[in-house]
Amino acid sequence: MPRVFLSYQADCPKTAVQVRHLHREINSVESDYEKILRELTTLPPERSLLIPIGVHALHKRTENVLVLLLDFFRIAVDGARRKGDTTHRYHAAILEALRHPDNPLRHVLGAGQAQDILWSWKRWRNKWVKRKDDDQMEAAEDMKRVGLEMPVLLERLREAVSVANGIARRGEQVVRLDGVRSE
């Protein structure tokens, strides 16, 4: 398997920009999360249907941070559909890429509680896309769970950026993973 040499000194401007961008994205995710928490406590029940839309947007932003982290390590994720399968596998492929044994972020985002939360969010996202308006009680329970899980996930995302920055600063070699797929 080919290795990619990440040299902070050789590619310092680009790497530094990527790290700053990741920090901004995580701060945006945290801001969105805090907004949803405020809305959970202040919105009247008839407007609470808007909260899942906010959580869906929060999920997309979180996934964007994950993709940026994978891109930082030049880990390609296969977004193609499987032959005969109408389900888009890109979201699962992102999570599988995080679990790959050669991924430098595996211990931070690819295992344990962080991975459990990410898979839970993926299931929630799939359910939310197909939800009916009469699923309000279930949606409220999902929102409470997101409220408990998000601080853990934010902490892990910040830790992942710290790991990425450290690897780049030390100029360590990482394995290049091409086209990680979800089976």
The 8 nearest C-alpha neighbors of each residue, nearest first, counted from 0:
[[1, 2, 174, 175, 176, 177, 3, 101],
 [2, 0, 175, 174, 3, 176, 173, 177],
 [3, 1, 174, 175, 173, 4, 172, 0],
 [4, 2, 173, 175, 172, 174, 5, 1],
 [3, 5, 172, 6, 2, 173, 171, 170],
 [6, 4, 170, 167, 172, 171, 3, 7],
 [5, 7, 170, 9, 8, 167, 10, 4],
 [6, 8, 11, 168, 167, 10, 9, 170],
 [7, 9, 11, 6, 10, 168, 170, 167],
 [10, 8, 6, 7, 11, 5, 12, 170],
 [9, 11, 7, 8, 13, 12, 6, 14],
 [10, 12, 7, 8, 14, 13, 9, 15],
 [13, 11, 15, 14, 10, 16, 7, 8],
 [12, 14, 16, 15, 11, 10, 17, 7],
 [15, 13, 17, 11, 16, 12, 10, 18],
 [14, 16, 18, 12, 17, 13, 11, 19],
 [17, 15, 19, 13, 14, 18, 20, 12],
 [18, 16, 20, 14, 15, 19, 21, 13],
 [17, 19, 21, 15, 20, 16, 14, 22],
 [20, 18, 22, 16, 21, 17, 15, 23],
 [19, 21, 17, 23, 18, 22, 16, 24],
 [22, 20, 24, 18, 19, 23, 17, 25],
 [21, 23, 19, 25, 20, 24, 26, 18],
 [24, 22, 26, 20, 21, 25, 27, 19],
 [23, 25, 27, 21, 26, 22, 20, 28],
 [24, 26, 28, 22, 27, 23, 21, 29],
 [25, 27, 29, 23, 24, 28, 30, 22],
 [28, 26, 30, 24, 25, 29, 31, 23],
 [27, 29, 25, 31, 26, 30, 32, 60],
 [28, 30, 32, 26, 27, 31, 33, 25],
 [29, 31, 27, 33, 32, 28, 26, 34],
 [32, 30, 34, 28, 29, 33, 27, 57],
 [31, 33, 29, 35, 30, 34, 28, 36],
 [34, 32, 36, 30, 35, 31, 29, 37],
 [33, 35, 31, 37, 32, 36, 38, 30],
 [36, 34, 38, 32, 37, 33, 39, 31],
 [35, 37, 33, 39, 38, 34, 32, 40],
 [38, 36, 34, 35, 40, 39, 41, 33],
 [39, 37, 35, 41, 42, 40, 36, 34],
 [40, 38, 36, 37, 41, 35, 42, 50],
 [39, 41, 38, 37, 42, 36, 43, 35],
 [40, 42, 38, 39, 37, 43, 36, 44],
 [43, 41, 38, 47, 46, 39, 40, 44],
 [42, 44, 46, 45, 47, 41, 40, 39],
 [45, 43, 47, 46, 42, 48, 41, 39],
 [46, 44, 43, 47, 48, 42, 49, 135],
 [47, 45, 48, 44, 43, 49, 42, 50],
 [46, 48, 44, 49, 50, 45, 42, 43],
 [49, 47, 46, 50, 51, 45, 135, 52],
 [48, 50, 47, 52, 51, 46, 53, 54],
 [49, 51, 53, 52, 47, 48, 54, 35],
 [52, 50, 54, 53, 49, 55, 48, 138],
 [53, 51, 55, 50, 49, 54, 56, 48],
 [54, 52, 50, 56, 51, 55, 57, 35],
 [53, 55, 57, 51, 56, 52, 58, 50],
 [54, 56, 58, 52, 57, 53, 51, 59],
 [55, 57, 59, 53, 54, 58, 60, 52],
 [58, 56, 54, 60, 55, 59, 53, 61],
 [57, 59, 55, 61, 56, 60, 62, 54],
 [58, 60, 62, 56, 57, 61, 63, 55],
 [61, 59, 63, 57, 62, 58, 28, 56],
 [62, 60, 58, 64, 63, 59, 57, 28],
 [61, 63, 65, 59, 64, 60, 58, 66],
 [62, 64, 60, 66, 61, 65, 59, 67],
 [65, 63, 67, 61, 62, 66, 68, 24],
 [66, 64, 62, 68, 63, 67, 69, 61],
 [65, 67, 69, 63, 68, 64, 70, 62],
 [68, 66, 70, 64, 65, 69, 71, 63],
 [69, 67, 71, 65, 70, 66, 64, 72],
 [70, 68, 66, 74, 72, 71, 67, 73],
 [69, 71, 73, 67, 72, 68, 74, 66],
 [72, 70, 68, 69, 73, 67, 17, 163],
 [71, 73, 70, 69, 74, 68, 173, 175],
 [74, 72, 70, 71, 75, 69, 175, 176],
 [75, 73, 176, 69, 72, 70, 175, 177],
 [74, 76, 177, 178, 73, 176, 179, 77],
 [77, 75, 178, 179, 78, 92, 93, 74],
 [76, 78, 178, 180, 79, 179, 75, 89],
 [77, 79, 89, 76, 88, 80, 92, 87],
 [80, 78, 77, 81, 89, 88, 87, 180],
 [79, 81, 87, 88, 82, 84, 78, 86],
 [80, 82, 84, 83, 79, 88, 85, 87],
 [81, 83, 84, 80, 85, 79, 86, 87],
 [84, 82, 81, 85, 80, 86, 87, 79],
 [83, 85, 81, 82, 86, 80, 87, 88],
 [84, 86, 87, 83, 80, 81, 82, 88],
 [87, 85, 84, 88, 80, 81, 83, 89],
 [86, 88, 80, 89, 85, 79, 90, 78],
 [89, 87, 91, 90, 92, 86, 80, 78],
 [88, 90, 78, 92, 91, 87, 93, 77],
 [91, 89, 93, 92, 88, 94, 121, 87],
 [90, 92, 94, 88, 93, 89, 181, 95],
 [93, 91, 181, 95, 89, 180, 90, 94],
 [94, 92, 96, 90, 91, 95, 76, 89],
 [93, 95, 97, 91, 96, 92, 98, 90],
 [94, 96, 92, 98, 97, 93, 181, 91],
 [97, 95, 93, 99, 94, 98, 179, 92],
 [96, 98, 109, 94, 95, 105, 99, 108],
 [99, 97, 109, 95, 96, 105, 100, 110],
 [98, 100, 96, 102, 101, 97, 95, 105],
 [101, 99, 102, 98, 105, 103, 97, 109],
 [102, 100, 99, 103, 174, 105, 176, 173],
 [101, 103, 105, 104, 99, 100, 97, 98],
 [104, 102, 105, 101, 173, 106, 162, 163],
 [105, 103, 107, 102, 106, 108, 159, 97],
 [104, 106, 109, 102, 98, 107, 108, 97],
 [105, 107, 104, 110, 109, 108, 103, 111],
 [108, 106, 104, 105, 109, 155, 159, 110],
 [109, 107, 113, 105, 114, 110, 104, 106],
 [110, 108, 98, 105, 97, 114, 106, 107],
 [111, 109, 114, 106, 108, 105, 98, 113],
 [112, 110, 114, 113, 115, 109, 108, 106],
 [111, 113, 115, 114, 116, 110, 151, 108],
 [114, 112, 116, 108, 115, 111, 152, 117],
 [113, 115, 110, 117, 109, 116, 112, 111],
 [116, 114, 112, 118, 113, 117, 119, 111],
 [115, 117, 119, 113, 114, 118, 112, 120],
 [116, 118, 120, 114, 119, 115, 113, 121],
 [119, 117, 121, 115, 120, 116, 114, 122],
 [120, 118, 116, 122, 117, 121, 115, 123],
 [121, 119, 123, 117, 118, 122, 124, 116],
 [120, 122, 118, 124, 123, 119, 117, 125],
 [123, 121, 125, 119, 120, 124, 126, 118],
 [124, 122, 120, 126, 121, 125, 127, 119],
 [123, 125, 127, 121, 122, 126, 120, 128],
 [126, 124, 122, 128, 123, 127, 121, 129],
 [125, 127, 123, 129, 124, 128, 130, 122],
 [126, 128, 130, 124, 129, 125, 123, 51],
 [127, 129, 125, 126, 130, 124, 123, 55],
 [130, 128, 126, 127, 125, 131, 124, 123],
 [131, 129, 127, 128, 126, 132, 134, 133],
 [130, 132, 133, 134, 129, 127, 135, 128],
 [131, 133, 134, 135, 130, 48, 138, 129],
 [132, 134, 131, 135, 136, 130, 137, 138],
 [133, 135, 137, 132, 136, 131, 138, 130],
 [136, 134, 138, 137, 133, 139, 132, 48],
 [137, 135, 139, 138, 134, 140, 133, 141],
 [136, 138, 140, 139, 135, 134, 141, 142],
 [137, 139, 135, 141, 136, 140, 134, 142],
 [138, 140, 142, 136, 137, 141, 135, 143],
 [141, 139, 137, 143, 142, 138, 144, 136],
 [140, 142, 138, 144, 139, 143, 145, 137],
 [141, 143, 145, 139, 140, 144, 146, 138],
 [144, 142, 146, 140, 141, 145, 139, 147],
 [145, 143, 141, 147, 146, 142, 148, 140],
 [144, 146, 148, 142, 147, 143, 149, 141],
 [147, 145, 143, 144, 148, 149, 142, 36],
 [146, 148, 144, 145, 149, 143, 150, 151],
 [149, 147, 145, 151, 146, 150, 144, 152],
 [148, 150, 152, 151, 145, 146, 147, 153],
 [151, 149, 153, 152, 148, 154, 147, 146],
 [152, 150, 154, 149, 153, 148, 155, 113],
 [151, 153, 149, 155, 154, 150, 113, 156],
 [154, 152, 156, 150, 155, 151, 149, 157],
 [153, 155, 151, 157, 152, 156, 150, 158],
 [154, 156, 158, 152, 157, 153, 159, 107],
 [157, 155, 159, 153, 158, 154, 152, 160],
 [158, 156, 160, 154, 159, 155, 153, 161],
 [157, 159, 155, 161, 156, 160, 162, 154],
 [160, 158, 156, 162, 161, 157, 155, 163],
 [161, 159, 163, 157, 162, 158, 164, 156],
 [160, 162, 158, 164, 159, 163, 165, 157],
 [163, 161, 159, 165, 160, 164, 166, 158],
 [164, 162, 160, 166, 161, 165, 159, 167],
 [163, 165, 161, 167, 162, 166, 160, 168],
 [166, 164, 162, 168, 167, 163, 161, 169],
 [167, 165, 163, 169, 171, 168, 164, 170],
 [166, 168, 7, 170, 164, 165, 169, 5],
 [169, 167, 7, 165, 170, 166, 164, 6],
 [168, 170, 166, 167, 171, 165, 7, 6],
 [171, 169, 6, 167, 5, 168, 7, 166],
 [172, 170, 166, 169, 5, 167, 4, 173],
 [171, 173, 4, 3, 5, 2, 170, 174],
 [172, 174, 3, 2, 175, 4, 171, 103],
 [175, 173, 2, 3, 176, 101, 1, 172],
 [174, 176, 2, 3, 74, 1, 73, 177],
 [177, 175, 74, 75, 174, 179, 178, 73],
 [178, 176, 75, 179, 74, 175, 76, 77],
 [177, 179, 77, 76, 75, 180, 176, 74],
 [180, 178, 76, 77, 96, 177, 75, 92],
 [181, 179, 92, 77, 178, 182, 76, 95],
 [180, 182, 92, 91, 95, 88, 179, 89],
 [181, 180, 92, 88, 81, 91, 95, 179]]
